[in-house]
Amino acid sequence: MTTIKRRIEKIKSEIYVIGEMRPGSLTKQYRDPENRTGPYYQISYTHEMKSRTEYVRSEFVQEIKLEVKNYKRYKKLNSELVSLSIEFSKLTMKLRKERY
């Protein structure tokens, strides 16, 4: 049980330092795909049940890539946090039940 609690605290501290984040997928597109000319970037994502696609200027591509990576890391950590929290809650209830 203390192992679960320690992992929960570690995940919380990892989430705290993630930094800026943004959902979605960043892709490189071409105005003329056949000749692969006129490259541009766009980010596609869903937020508040609305799908969106936005153009990204080339000078912001690296920043957006990091934000998308941070978001994916956050989602993974959050999922693990919820699973561990459920497990911890169940164990806590079981131990309390055994005392009575």
Steps between C-alpha positions, in 0.01 A plus 500: 500500500785740575649411159180615332493820705864576410431445129194727520712776655773451238246527216354818652846658513569395139172654385579821689816565294374401155470855365290631215290244320262471212291211369508390142715383214741721312538411134687634202279558198567618145304746292596284200526148646577340165820703458552545875530878471364773722550329837310619804412362844166457667384373836177306532333437833170462680418722796165532676354254250592719202751396239739772392782540252736797511795609291836519678770736382834328444669699777260347755525136386759394760306670780175331397676162470617534861152604617342198326765272652433649845127443458552135408723459805236666718225271368712191570588615852142603572370160393750325725414736786129423474563123486726513805257724687218252440719214618608698807138583585395136472787389725418768755136394515599134529735572791238708680241226450736242651541713814128493575 
